[in-house]
């Protein structure tokens, strides 16, 4: 019996990737390796993400497979920063400068005479035309086999493996121009009469321009990983830890769960934990995107990487190393950036045959010019063939999607939106319905007292103080809400005696010599209390989404209390934003239909599915699929199946780990504006990708015929290989630069919506 497969996912840092064709070949090599389940290669991050069976292969063997295919690879450690392009950028800048300085005399000697006729005569009378060719030969040879050697070292072996890439196109194009010029210089008799022209300047300038394009591209690509680099810099280096009755400074790698850590004013918090003593305000903006510092007191949680304010406190480490929120956020961003969107499949299918097709087109172009071109046909054929080879390099195609994903998901992370699964970035654009869990998503998740209506002869302050005294002895959430309302109103809470609780109905106690009852209408009836007009008031509260409780003092009905789970202040604006985006909004709630309908009417929600048990949320979602693809937003453990079942599952960050692991998108902040941010950044990123793909494909479709000589019969114009090289280089720079615009995406703006009565706790006006 064969052992059960044990799969593992690793990331490889892959070098030598220069275009979409390289990506395709590296992926095919990995996918054909023994034990590999899935493999994707990302040109922008220069990484490969591989899921493989550990019983059949090791990470080193996987890396060797792609290395043998011509793309050296190393396993990437989990805490490694994104590829630092600084050294590569500096090398490319140095090579570009050297090649440029060597090429300038070649360009002036050859092209100067075409621009200024007198220069040709001057060269002939001084150094001589033949000596000029010798100088151009020496300088061009140095350029091609010095700074330009990388194109031959990578391109020719790929060609011999019958897997040509961008480097192959450049190598063939420059060697064709160089080889023809060498023959024209040293053995002109081998060429047809009138064709012994030199094109040293074309070969040299092509190398310079492509090196310049790669330098600009590397410099721009280095900025696409800024989001992860900034996140990694949030890690604290050392922490002040209490160990063995003394306090010592230790590296955060040595912190273990349960350690007590001291945090002084202005320090960065080392790991996630719970405050034991002290208090302060903590700036969590780098994690949540919220600029307002958050108060932290005893039993509050703190997040590693956030910055303490002016206070001091001690906390117990709860999560360390890779389990901290910061580490998990970095992992989520990296995972999203390495993802391959469905739209990339179209690019992959095209680029799989693109380079061979270009080589065939270049050969066909040369043969056509040789057959029907004017004299000297061989020269025209060479120029057209080289131009086609150079201008069609598919660099921009390979960069169009991954660079936008990198920058878009990085900017989303800065706004507190994390795409755990990269394809959610595209899938969000197909969503028609947003289904929302109520408790903890639409609402605060904690009940609050919203109404207090007393009968004649009873003072609201007195009644609230008496019932709060009773409820202070109960741990029920509604009891805590009433006690909290009394505290917020500044009322003294007396001590209750003879407390008695009747599960599911209410409670009673003696307070200041009075018998105080609080509970349902059934509890009142059971104790012989006549509610009178309070019954109608309670029914009205229920219709408005409140839970109605009644209070009696010494056997007389005194008040009806309305309790509700307050809607989060940002919820109305977020619902409006969903509607503005053309989305339908549904609420899935375990509440009775009247309560759910009241909340839906207040917020303008389109569809209500009420009375749903925790295990019925998936069925509720399925009932909404008739309106199109849907996203589900939730936060609890019981939301995990629905999050996994939805086309896009979105977990709010205040939720549980189980919900977060089941989701496609995670919001660190606990409100719905993050969902609107997710839709907004998704739309802008996909628009950016479409712009890039339009440019990349349109550029090749339009300019390959021009390079082949389309305009020559009509206008007598030929596209110089030099201009072709410049245009090709700039196409990649354009794509990366366009993607970098996503770094400037602003948070989706929302018009503040005034709080409704169900959003606020009981106010001073309500009890006076």
LINBELJO-V434819 format. One record per backbone hydrogen bond with DSSP energy under -1.0 kcal/mol. NH is the residue of the N-H (numbers start at 1). CO is the residue of the C=O. E is the energy in kcal/mol with one decimal. If there is no record, write none. Layout:
<<NH CO E> <NH CO E>>
//
This chain:
<<8 52 -2.2> <10 50 -2.6> <12 48 -2.8> <13 74 -3.4> <14 46 -2.3> <15 72 -2.8> <20 394 -1.2> <23 19 -1.6> <24 20 -2.2> <25 21 -2.2> <26 22 -2.7> <27 23 -2.5> <28 24 -2.3> <29 25 -2.2> <30 26 -2.1> <31 27 -3.0> <32 28 -1.4> <33 30 -1.4> <36 33 -1.6> <37 51 -3.2> <38 51 -1.6> <40 49 -2.1> <42 47 -3.2> <46 42 -1.3> <47 42 -1.3> <48 12 -2.1> <49 40 -2.8> <50 10 -2.7> <51 38 -2.6> <52 8 -2.5> <53 35 -2.8> <54 6 -3.7> <56 53 -1.8> <57 53 -1.4> <62 58 -2.3> <63 59 -2.4> <64 60 -2.2> <65 61 -1.6> <66 62 -1.4> <67 63 -1.9> <68 64 -2.7> <70 67 -1.8> <71 66 -2.0> <74 13 -1.7> <76 11 -3.5> <80 77 -1.4> <89 85 -3.3> <90 86 -2.4> <91 87 -2.4> <92 88 -2.5> <93 89 -2.4> <94 90 -2.3> <95 91 -2.7> <96 92 -2.5> <97 93 -2.3> <98 94 -2.3> <99 95 -2.7> <100 96 -2.5> <101 97 -2.5> <102 98 -2.0> <103 99 -2.0> <104 100 -1.9> <107 103 -2.8> <108 104 -2.5> <109 105 -2.7> <110 106 -2.2> <111 107 -2.4> <115 111 -1.5> <116 112 -3.2> <119 116 -2.0> <121 117 -1.1> <122 118 -2.2> <123 119 -2.7> <124 120 -2.2> <125 121 -2.1> <126 122 -1.3> <128 123 -3.2> <132 128 -2.0> <133 129 -1.9> <134 130 -2.1> <135 131 -2.5> <136 132 -2.4> <137 133 -2.4> <138 134 -2.4> <139 135 -2.5> <140 136 -2.7> <141 137 -2.5> <142 138 -1.8> <143 139 -2.1> <144 140 -3.1> <145 141 -2.4> <148 143 -2.7> <149 146 -1.5> <151 148 -1.2> <153 149 -2.9> <154 150 -1.6> <155 151 -2.3> <156 152 -1.6> <158 154 -1.3> <159 155 -1.9> <160 156 -2.4> <161 157 -1.7> <162 159 -1.5> <163 158 -3.1> <169 165 -1.8> <170 166 -2.3> <171 167 -2.9> <172 168 -2.8> <173 169 -2.4> <174 170 -2.8> <175 171 -2.4> <176 172 -2.3> <177 173 -1.9> <178 174 -2.9> <179 175 -3.5> <180 176 -2.2> <181 177 -1.8> <182 178 -2.4> <183 179 -2.2> <184 180 -2.4> <185 181 -1.7> <186 182 -2.9> <187 183 -2.5> <190 187 -1.9> <191 188 -1.6> <195 192 -2.0> <197 195 -2.8> <203 199 -1.8> <204 200 -2.5> <205 201 -2.7> <206 202 -2.3> <207 203 -1.5> <208 204 -2.1> <209 205 -3.1> <210 206 -2.4> <211 207 -2.4> <212 208 -2.6> <213 209 -2.6> <214 210 -2.5> <215 211 -2.3> <216 212 -2.6> <217 213 -2.5> <218 214 -2.9> <219 215 -2.4> <220 216 -2.1> <221 217 -3.3> <222 218 -1.9> <223 220 -1.2> <224 221 -1.0> <226 223 -1.4> <229 225 -2.0> <230 226 -2.8> <231 227 -1.9> <232 228 -2.8> <233 229 -1.9> <234 231 -1.1> <235 232 -1.5> <239 250 -2.6> <241 248 -3.1> <242 260 -2.9> <243 246 -3.3> <246 243 -1.4> <248 241 -2.9> <250 239 -2.6> <252 237 -1.7> <254 251 -2.0> <255 252 -1.4> <258 317 -2.5> <259 256 -2.1> <261 315 -3.2> <262 240 -3.1> <263 313 -2.7> <266 309 -2.1> <267 264 -2.0> <269 306 -3.0> <272 319 -1.2> <273 302 -2.0> <274 316 -1.8> <275 300 -2.9> <276 314 -3.2> <277 314 -1.5> <279 312 -1.1> <280 296 -2.0> <282 294 -2.9> <283 307 -3.0> <287 284 -1.7> <288 284 -3.1> <289 285 -1.6> <294 282 -3.0> <296 280 -3.3> <299 275 -2.6> <300 297 -2.2> <302 273 -2.5> <305 269 -3.3> <306 303 -1.7> <307 283 -1.8> <308 267 -3.1> <309 281 -1.6> <313 263 -1.7> <314 277 -2.4> <315 261 -2.3> <316 274 -2.7> <317 259 -3.1> <318 272 -2.7> <319 272 -1.7> <323 320 -2.2> <324 321 -1.4> <328 324 -2.3> <329 325 -2.5> <330 326 -2.6> <331 327 -2.2> <332 328 -2.2> <333 329 -2.6> <334 330 -2.6> <335 331 -2.3> <336 332 -2.3> <337 333 -2.6> <338 334 -1.7> <339 336 -1.0> <344 341 -1.6> <345 342 -1.4> <348 344 -2.6> <349 345 -2.1> <350 346 -1.7> <351 347 -2.9> <352 348 -1.4> <353 350 -1.2> <357 353 -2.0> <358 354 -2.4> <359 355 -2.3> <360 356 -2.2> <361 357 -2.5> <362 358 -2.6> <363 359 -2.2> <364 360 -2.7> <365 361 -2.3> <366 362 -2.2> <367 363 -2.5> <368 364 -2.3> <369 365 -2.3> <370 366 -2.5> <371 367 -1.8> <372 368 -2.6> <373 369 -2.2> <380 376 -1.9> <381 377 -2.9> <382 378 -2.2> <383 379 -2.4> <384 380 -2.7> <385 381 -2.6> <386 382 -2.6> <387 383 -2.2> <388 384 -2.3> <389 385 -2.1> <390 386 -2.4> <391 387 -2.7> <392 388 -1.2> <393 390 -1.2> <398 394 -1.5> <399 395 -1.5> <400 396 -1.6> <403 399 -1.7> <405 401 -2.2> <406 402 -2.6> <407 403 -2.3> <408 404 -2.9> <409 405 -2.7> <410 406 -1.7> <411 407 -2.5> <412 408 -2.3> <413 409 -2.1> <414 410 -1.5> <416 413 -1.6> <417 412 -2.8> <418 666 -2.9> <420 418 -1.0> <420 664 -1.6> <421 664 -1.8> <424 421 -2.0> <425 422 -1.9> <427 423 -2.6> <428 424 -2.1> <429 426 -1.4> <430 427 -1.8> <432 629 -3.2> <433 629 -1.8> <434 584 -3.0> <435 631 -3.3> <436 586 -2.7> <437 633 -2.6> <438 588 -1.2> <441 438 -1.4> <442 438 -1.6> <443 438 -2.1> <444 566 -2.9> <448 564 -2.9> <450 562 -3.0> <451 562 -1.7> <453 560 -2.5> <455 558 -2.3> <458 455 -1.7> <463 459 -2.8> <464 460 -2.7> <465 461 -2.4> <466 462 -2.2> <467 463 -2.7> <468 464 -2.2> <469 465 -1.4> <470 466 -1.5> <471 467 -2.7> <472 468 -1.7> <473 470 -1.5> <474 471 -1.9> <480 476 -2.2> <481 477 -1.8> <482 478 -1.9> <483 479 -2.3> <484 480 -2.4> <485 481 -1.9> <486 482 -1.9> <487 483 -2.0> <488 484 -2.7> <489 485 -1.7> <490 487 -1.4> <491 486 -2.4> <497 510 -2.7> <500 508 -2.7> <502 506 -3.2> <505 502 -2.5> <506 502 -2.1> <507 518 -2.7> <508 500 -2.6> <509 516 -1.9> <510 497 -3.6> <511 514 -2.9> <514 511 -2.3> <516 509 -2.9> <517 552 -2.8> <518 507 -2.4> <519 550 -2.4> <520 505 -2.5> <524 520 -1.9> <525 521 -2.4> <526 522 -2.5> <527 523 -1.2> <528 525 -1.5> <529 524 -2.8> <534 531 -2.0> <535 532 -1.5> <537 533 -1.4> <538 534 -2.8> <539 535 -2.0> <540 536 -1.9> <541 537 -2.2> <542 538 -2.1> <543 539 -2.0> <544 540 -1.3> <545 542 -1.6> <546 541 -2.6> <547 563 -3.4> <549 561 -2.6> <550 519 -3.6> <551 559 -2.8> <552 517 -2.4> <553 556 -2.4> <554 515 -3.1> <556 553 -1.7> <558 551 -3.1> <559 551 -1.6> <560 453 -2.4> <561 549 -3.5> <562 451 -2.2> <563 547 -2.2> <564 448 -2.6> <568 442 -2.2> <571 568 -1.7> <574 570 -1.9> <575 571 -2.6> <576 572 -2.2> <577 573 -2.1> <578 574 -2.3> <579 575 -2.1> <580 576 -2.4> <581 577 -1.4> <582 579 -1.8> <583 578 -2.4> <584 432 -2.6> <586 434 -2.6> <587 607 -2.3> <588 436 -2.8> <589 609 -2.5> <596 592 -2.3> <597 593 -2.9> <598 594 -2.0> <599 595 -1.9> <600 596 -2.4> <601 597 -2.8> <602 598 -1.9> <603 599 -1.9> <604 600 -1.6> <605 600 -2.3> <606 585 -1.2> <607 585 -1.8> <609 587 -2.7> <611 591 -2.2> <612 589 -2.6> <616 613 -2.5> <620 616 -1.9> <621 617 -2.3> <622 618 -2.3> <623 619 -1.5> <624 621 -1.7> <627 624 -1.8> <628 625 -1.8> <631 433 -2.7> <632 648 -2.0> <633 435 -2.6> <634 650 -1.9> <639 636 -1.4> <640 637 -1.5> <643 639 -2.7> <644 640 -2.2> <645 641 -1.9> <646 642 -2.2> <647 630 -1.1> <648 630 -1.4> <650 632 -3.2> <651 665 -2.7> <652 634 -1.8> <653 667 -2.8> <653 669 -1.2> <655 652 -2.2> <656 635 -2.2> <660 656 -2.1> <661 657 -2.6> <662 658 -1.3> <664 649 -2.5> <665 649 -2.4> <666 418 -3.2> <667 651 -3.1> <668 416 -2.2> <674 671 -1.2> <676 672 -1.5> <677 673 -2.4> <678 674 -2.2> <679 675 -2.2> <680 676 -2.4> <681 677 -3.1> <682 678 -2.0> <683 679 -2.4> <684 680 -2.3> <685 681 -2.3> <686 682 -2.6> <687 683 -2.1> <688 684 -1.9> <689 685 -2.4> <690 686 -2.5> <691 687 -2.1> <692 688 -2.3> <693 689 -2.8> <694 690 -2.6> <695 691 -2.3> <696 692 -3.0> <697 693 -2.8> <698 694 -2.2> <699 695 -2.6> <700 696 -1.4> <701 697 -2.8> <702 698 -2.4> <703 699 -2.3> <704 700 -2.0> <707 703 -2.9> <708 704 -1.9> <709 706 -1.2> <710 705 -2.0> <712 709 -1.3> <715 711 -2.9> <716 712 -1.8> <724 720 -2.3> <725 721 -2.4> <726 722 -2.1> <727 723 -2.7> <728 724 -2.5> <729 725 -2.4> <730 726 -2.3> <731 727 -1.5> <732 728 -1.2> <733 729 -1.6> <734 730 -2.6> <735 731 -2.0> <736 732 -2.2> <737 733 -2.6> <738 734 -2.7> <739 735 -2.0> <740 736 -1.9> <741 738 -1.0> <742 739 -1.9> <743 740 -1.7> <744 741 -1.8> <745 742 -1.6> <759 756 -1.8> <762 449 -1.5>>
//
